[in-house]
Amino acid sequence: MHGTMTADHNERDSAKQVAKPALAPRGVFYNIKFFVLCHGILQLSQLLVSGYLKASISTIEKRYGLTSQKSGLFAAFNEVGNTILIVFVSFFGARVHRPRFIGVGAIIASAGVFVIAVPHFLSGPYEFSVLLNSTNNTSSEMCRLKAHNCSQQDIVVQEDVFPILLLGQLLLGIGGVPIQPFGISYIDDFANKRNSPIYLGILFAVTVIGPAFGYLLSAVMLRFNVDIDKLLDDSARIDRSDPRWIGAWWLGFLVAASLLFLSSIPYFFFPRTMPKQETTGNDQISKQEEAFNVEKPKPDQVRQPTLLQFIKSFPITLMRTLRSPIYLLVVVAQIHLAAMVAGLATFMPKFIEKQFRVTASFSNIMIGGLNIPSATLGIMTGGIVLRRFGLSVRGSALMCTICVLVSILFALPLLFLGCPTQPIAGLTSQKDSPLDCGTPCSCSDGDFNPICGSNDIEFRSPCHAGCRTSIFDGRNVVNYTDCGCVGQESLSYAVPGGCSKSCTHLLLPFMVLSSITCFVASLSQTPSFMMILRTVTPESKSFALGVQFMLFRVLAFLPAPVVYGKAIDTTCILWGKRCGKPTACQYYNLDMFRQRFLGLQTFCIFGGFVCFLLSVVVLNKMASKTANTHQTQRASLLKREDGK
């Protein structure tokens, strides 16, 4: 008997040992932690592209002669494909092989980023000016009798580049659609309930630091000459401080596209479903829940609505969600703040570059090293405050209102921190204008090589100043002489570079106030999200968040860069021309630039403040009405008791 029991016991042990390998993961691709690692790298690569693109906007604009409105449309165009397809993503959900869809989307996004870099290889070398000839001490950018002829290549570049850039952005937006929603839902399905918030927190942190890496990558790449792959040793070069300098904007896109492609490969090896992550022995409740969940029907076993039914029910569910006054006010407030972020992220590097006369590389360091970390810290601090004090919906609304109000107070002084527009011949000062100086020079409208005359007036090129001779120090021009439009003949000389006096001493206080504004405004993000989650029914949370992000794209991320770009274009006082067609702006009225650009920022913040303030008022009325109802019920109950 004892021997039989021992034999049975040994057989059970053997069976366990045999069965154990079948329950063990079949490889690293059946580990949810490895999926989180891969998804973090993929999202970092995706958002690095977003940050890099916005940091390179001013350089692309200058290289291909785009207006700020066009460059704003280019920056926002990825939202078009994203917005169109996001409804279908919310429908398909768990019906598809999510990892493979993520992998395919990443490859499409990678192709889009490669397409954005294509114009560099289709266009010839960047002609910042006609090459100088130091042997005969003359230059074809000097005062000349014959106008510059336009090459066919210049016309092709001007007309064909913008559609290629839009196509790349469209592919980037389409490819990015499944990455975040499918990744988050996949992690939430197969991670245990204790670890899922940690994994999602890691991914949300990556979404914040990704753009910062993009700005810093741009700061590195823009230090290289745009034609680093085309220049010969004897080619003329210009310094990074020269206003005509164009950095190697395309190089970062090649790096980012390669990262996107490499990070997409693991997703083709992850299974459609993987074993639920094991729980620890201390988490008995989660174990019981998991045991219960095993017996639940799988998502594809539950009767799901057809795509047509889903699309028909979408407007009805949308209107039902928007009927909540608190939800609507908070979403509108967040749209105002999101529009501000979209506009500033696109054009703040250009603003700093033009306003304080620093290089594009340096301005990107300022954004990636100060503003974005400040916003990240604000988001984290807002979450800590919310958790530490256990704020209610009313408390969260009050916190958002106060934070946005304080951020307005810090944003207002920024309107007065900047440089005035330097005196420019024929633009800000009619004195000594080349139009009436009597010098017979045939200058091209495309010439842009700013020089400063001895009369402290800036000219956009030596030709426009009537200069006939250039003096060299080796390969570089150090002086221009015989400048008929500058002044008296004995003083008619000019030096390379603009006349603007440096006002970089204002850059530090500007960046400090700007970073504080970002920090304080970001404190409202987490409490505002919690207000949405606490004011909708549990079954409507996912849909409410989906509607929120859809409205963000349609009303903030898509139109805001275009509106900001249009506002910037209205401050231009001299448009460049190439082959008779307008190109990028050469000179801005810096006071108007600052007032309109930062004025839009203040307007958006103020709109958010009004909405949050109205939410406080509505919540107070609702609380007062509830209190009066309870008081009436209590009084009625007391009367009944007295009657008895």
Protein Blocks (a to p, Z undefined) as FASTA:
>chain_A
ZZmmmmmmmmmmmmmmmmmmmmpcfbjklcfklmmmmmmmmmmmmmmmmmmmmmmmmmmm
mmnopafklmmmmmmmmmmmmmmmmmmmmmnmmmpcfklmmmmmmmmmmmmmmmmmmmmm
mpccddfbccddfknopafkbccfbdcdddfklmmmmmmmmmmmmmmmmmmmmmmmmmmm
mmmmmmmmmpcfklmmmmmmmmmmmmmmmmmmmmmmmmmmmmpcfklmmpcfkbccddfk
lmkbccdfklmmmmmmmmmmmmmmmmmmpcfbdcdddddfklmmlmmmmmmmmmpccfkl
pccddfklmmmmmmmmmmmmmmpmklmmmmmmmmmmmmmmmmmmmmmmmmmmmmnopafk
lmmmmmmmmmmmmmmmmmmmmmmmmmmnopafklmmmmmmmmmmmmmmmmmmmmmgccdd
dddehilpmghpaklnopacdddfkbccddddfkopacfbfklnopabdcdehjacfbde
hilklmcfklmccdedifbdcfklmmmmmmmmmmmmmmmmmmmmmmmmmmmmmmccfklm
mmmmmmmmmmmmmmmmmmmmmmmmmmmmmmpcbdcdeehiacddfbdcfklmmmmmmmmm
mmmmmmmmmmmmmmmmmmmmmmmmmmmmmmmmmmmmmmmmmmZZ
